[in-house]
Amino acid sequence: MKCPNCGDRTAVDLDMHSDGFTSDESPVKECGACGLVWRVKTEAGETKIDIIKQPTAVK
């Protein structure tokens, strides 16, 4: 998956199951280049990007 911040494709799935953070439908991703943590979720039929942690590095 392409990072919505820097466009890099080095993403890692994070296995976080702390009551509602990750589900099979919208796994949490972390960009290996900039550090952005996000998930893609669908609300009312519309796809949205949910930013969990802002990037730590600027590419």
C-alpha positions in Angstrom: 0.0 0.0 0.0 1.2 3.5 -0.8 1.8 5.9 2.1 -0.6 8.8 2.1 2.1 11.1 3.4 5.3 10.4 1.4 4.1 8.0 -1.3 6.6 5.3 -0.3 5.4 1.7 -0.6 7.4 0.3 2.4 4.5 -0.3 4.8 4.4 -2.8 7.6 1.2 -4.3 9.1 1.1 -3.7 12.9 -0.5 -6.3 15.0 -2.3 -4.2 17.6 -5.4 -5.7 19.2 -6.1 -3.3 22.0 -9.9 -3.3 21.9 -10.8 -1.8 18.6 -7.6 -0.4 17.1 -7.1 -3.1 14.5 -9.5 -5.3 12.7 -9.2 -7.6 9.7 -11.1 -5.0 7.6 -8.8 -2.1 8.4 -5.3 -3.2 9.5 -3.0 -0.6 10.9 -0.1 0.3 8.6 3.3 2.0 9.4 5.4 3.6 6.7 9.0 2.5 6.8 10.2 5.7 5.3 8.4 8.5 7.2 7.0 6.8 10.2 3.3 7.6 9.5 0.9 5.2 11.2 -2.6 4.9 9.5 -5.4 2.7 8.6 -7.9 2.8 5.7 -11.5 2.4 6.9 -14.9 2.5 5.3 -17.6 4.6 6.8 -21.1 4.8 5.3 -19.7 3.3 2.0 -16.9 5.9 1.8 -13.2 5.1 2.1 -11.3 7.3 4.6 -7.7 7.4 5.8 -7.5 7.5 9.6 -4.1 9.0 10.8 -3.1 7.4 14.1 0.4 8.9 14.4 1.9 11.7 12.5 5.2 11.1 10.5 8.5 11.3 12.3 10.7 12.0 9.3 10.2 14.2 6.3 11.1 12.6 2.9 
